[in-house]
Amino acid sequence: GYRYMADATRGNVYLRSSINLAWIIGRPIVYLLVDVWSTAVVGFHVCLEGPSWATAQVALYTAFSAPEISGQVWGISYATGLCPNPTVCYELYVDRREFFTDRARNAAASIGWKHCILPSARADLKGWGEVLHRIVEKDAFYPFVPGAINARRKEYQLRTFNPSSAVLTLKQYAELLALEIEHY
């Protein structure tokens, strides 16, 4: 609970609309908040909007509030399995995108975390955030999720990819991600 790392990446899966399943709506943005010491995922958010402070706030809210509240937002049962539940951290390590704003610095000052901005293009400094995106969001879904994109070349050649093979909606994808986080 001392130091969290926040990171956002584009999900490697195409999603369908929950309004009309015939529509392919694109790839989601996945936010993960990771406790650096324990490597536990303390919060996550899935959306279709590009990285912004507005969506980053929702990801922070999922980390700083009770898991039951986050589960109610998505309509799923989500539990981090951590006891006690995660709360506001002392330091939050972020990259320069959505957290590099005056609103983010003001939120850090009013809520009480130390806002630590890492240099751009240095993924090695935020290793656990990047590694957990690969483990939780990417590696776990390739074998069985239709519409998933495999970034690894060897496996990519074995799988024929067609965006029209996508079957998940945003809510279903968030539920799958929550299950994978609980499993991790």
Stockholm file with secondary structure:
# STOCKHOLM 1.0

chainA/1-184         GYRYMADATRGNVYLRSSINLAWIIGRPIVYLLVDVWSTAVVGFHVCLEGPSWATAQVALYTAFSAPEISGQVWGISYATGLCPNPTVCYELYVDRREFFTDRARNAAASIGWKHCILPSARADLKGWGEVLHRIVEKDAFYPFVPGAINARRKEYQLRTFNPSSAVLTLKQYAELLALEIEHY
#=GR chainA/1-184 SS CCEEEEEEEECSBCEECSSCTTCEEECCEEEEEEETTTCCEEEEEEESSCSCHHHHHHHHHHHHSCHHHHHHHHTSCCCCCCSSCCCCCSEEEECSSTTSSHHHHHHHHHHTCEEEECCTTCGGGGHHHHHHIIIIIIITTTTTCTTBCCCSHHHHHHSCCCGGGCCCCHHHHHHHHHHHHHHC
#=GC SS_cons         CCEEEEEEEECSBCEECSSCTTCEEECCEEEEEEETTTCCEEEEEEESSCSCHHHHHHHHHHHHSCHHHHHHHHTSCCCCCCSSCCCCCSEEEECSSTTSSHHHHHHHHHHTCEEEECCTTCGGGGHHHHHHIIIIIIITTTTTCTTBCCCSHHHHHHSCCCGGGCCCCHHHHHHHHHHHHHHC
//
